Amino acid sequence: NDLTDEEKAKAKQEAQDKAAAAKQAIDNATTNAGVDQAKANGTTEVNNVNPTAVAKPAAKKAIDDALKAKNDAIDARDNLTAEEKIAAKEEAKAKADAAKTAIDNATTNDAVTQAKNDGAASVASVNPTAQAKPAAKQAIDDALKAKTDAIDANNDLTAEEKAKAKEDAKAKADAAKQAIDNATTNDVVTQAKNDGAASVASVTPAAVVKTAAKQSIDEAL
C-alpha cells in the first residue's frame, strides 16, 4: 500500500469527522427533505476522502535523485571504460531498486524515512575501481623499464646515445598512456596497450659513435 500508517490514520480520522458532521446535520434537519439532503451531502463528503500518499513517493523520488547523481558521477569518470561504467550503473540501479522495495514494505513514516536514508547511502556507496586503464598503463611502464634496462646494458652505445634512446622510448610510452586515457572501451584500451608496448619495444638505437670510431681505426691500419 502507498499509504503509511500515519497517512491511513489521518484519512480515517478525516472520514470519521465528516461522518460525524453529517450525522449532526441529519440531527439538525427538521424535514424529510432536509434529512435526505444531509444524508446525501454527508455520504458525498465521506466518499470524497481520498488520501494522497506523500511519504513513500517522496522517499522514492529521493532514491531516484541519488541514483541520477551517482550515474552522473560515474559518467564523469574518465578513468573508467564503458564496460566498467555499465557495471557500476547496474550495481547502483540494483541498490536503488532494493531501496524502493524497502520503502514499499515500510508501514510507518519513520520506517519509510529509514529505508530512504539507508537506500540513498547504499546508492552513494557505489565507487567503481578503474581496472582496465591502470593495468594497461602498468604494462606500458613495464615495457619501458625493460627497454631502458636493455639500453643501459648495451655497451656499444655511448652515454649520449643511451640518453637519446631512453628519451625516444619515454616519448613512445607517454603517447601510449595518452592513447589509453583517451580509450573508452576495454577493447580500445587493450589495443592502445598492445600498440604502445610494441612501439616502446621497437626502439633499437644504433651504435654510431663507437662503430664509426672503430671504422676509422680499421681504415688507418
N, C-alpha and C positions, 0 to 999 in steps of 0.2 A: 504494500500500500504506500502511496506517495505521502500520506499524512503521518506526522508524528503523533505520539500520544497526546502531547500538549495541544496540537492543532485539532485533533479529534475532540478533545475535551472542550476546547473553546467553541467549536462548531456546535457541539451538543448543547452547551450552555446557551448559545445564541438561539438555537431552535426551541429549547425549553422556555426561554424568556419570551419568545414570540408566541408560543403556545399559551403561556400564562396570560399574556396581554390579550390574546384572542378570547380566552375564557372570561377575562374581565369585561371585555367588550360585549360578550354574549350576556353576561350577568347584568350589564348596564342597559341592554336593549329592552324596550318596552313592548315591541310588536313582533309578530311572527316574521315580518319582512326584515325588521331590524336584526333579529336573531340570525336569519338566513344570511344577511349581508355580513354580519360579524363573523359568522362561521366561514363564509367564502373567503373573506379577507384574511382571516387567520390561517386558513389552510394554504392560501397562496403564499403568505409570509413565511410559514414554516417550510413549505416546499422550496422557497427561494434561497434557503440557507444552503449555499454551495461553496464550501471552504476551498480556498486555493492553497495548494501545497507551496510552502515557501522555503522551509529549511533544507529539504532534500535537493530540490532543483538548484538552490544557491550553492550548496555543497558540491554538487556535480559540476556546476559552472566553474568553481574554484579548481577542481581537478582538471577540467579541460584547459583552463588558463595555465596551470602548472605544466601540463603536457605540451602545450604550444611553446611555452618558454623554453622547455627542455629541448624540444625539436629544433627550435631556432638556434639554441646554443650548440647543438650537435652539428647543424649545418654550417655553422661559422668556424668549425674546427678544420683548418686546412691540413692538419697532420693526420687526419683520418681519411681512409679511402671510402669510396661509395659503399662498398660492401660492409665496412666497419660502421658507417653511419646507419645503414639499414638495420644492422643487428642491434645497435644501440636504441634506435627508434622503436624497434619491435619490443625490446625489453621495457622501455618506458611506457609503451602502449599497454603491455600486459599488466604493469603495475597500476596504471590508471584504471583499467577495466576492473581489477581486483578491488580498487578503492571504491569504485562506483557500486559494485556488488555489496561491499560492506555498508555503504550508505543506504542502499535499498533495504538491507537487512536490519538496519538500526530502527529502533522503535521510539526513542526519545530524542529531544533536541540535543541533549548532551552527547548521546551516543553518535548522533549524526556529526556533530562538531568534532568529536574524537576521530571518527572514521575519515572525515575530511582532512584533518591535520596530519594524521598518520599517512594517508594516501598521498598528500602533497609532498610530504617529506620523502616518501618512498620514491616518487617520480623524480624528485630533485636529486636523489642519491645516485642516479644513473650517471656514471662517469667513465665512459669507454676509454680503454688504454690503446693508444696507437701501437700497432704491431708491425704492419707491413713496411711502412716507410722507415722507422728506426732500424729494423732488421736489414733493409736494403742499404741504408747508409753505413751500417756496420760492415757489411760486405765490401763496400767501396773502401772504407778505412783499412780493412784487412788487405785488400788488393794493393792499396797504396803503400802500406807497410812492407808487404812482400817485395814490391817493385823497388822501394827505397833501399831495402836490405840488399837486394841484388845489385843495385847500382853501387852501393858502398863496397860490395865485395869484388867489384870489377877493378882490378889493379891496373888494367890497361888505360883507365881513364884518369885524367888529371882532376884535381880538386874543382877546378872551374867547370870542367865537363860534367863532373858529377852534380855540381850545384845546378847547372843548366838543365840537366836531365830530370832532376828532382822537381824543379820548377814546372817543367812540362807535365810530369806525372801529377803534380799537385793541381795544376790547372784543369787537367782532364778529370780528376777526382771531384773537384769543385763543380765542374759542369755537370757531372753525373748526379751529384747531390741536388743540384738545382732542378734537373730533369725529374728526379724522384719527388721533390717537393711539388712540382707542377703536375705530377701524375694524379689522376682522380680515381683510378680503379686499381685493384690488385694486379691485374694482368699488365697494365701500363707501368706500374711500379716495378714489377719483375723484369719487364723489357728494359726499362731505364737502368736497372741494376746490372743486368747482363751486358748491355751495351757499354755501360760505364766501366765495368770491371775489365772488359775486353780492351777498351780504349786505354785504360791505365797500363794494362799488361803489354800493350803494343809499343810502349816507349822503349826503344832499343838504341841507346846512344852509341855513336861510332867513336872509337878512339882515334882521334885525328892527330893531336899534337905529338903523342909518343910514336905513332906509326910513321908520321912524316919525318920525325927526327931520326928514327932508325933507318928510314929510307935514305936520308941524306948521308948517314954513316956508311950504308951499303954502297952508295954511289961513290963515296970517297975512297973506297977500297981499291 
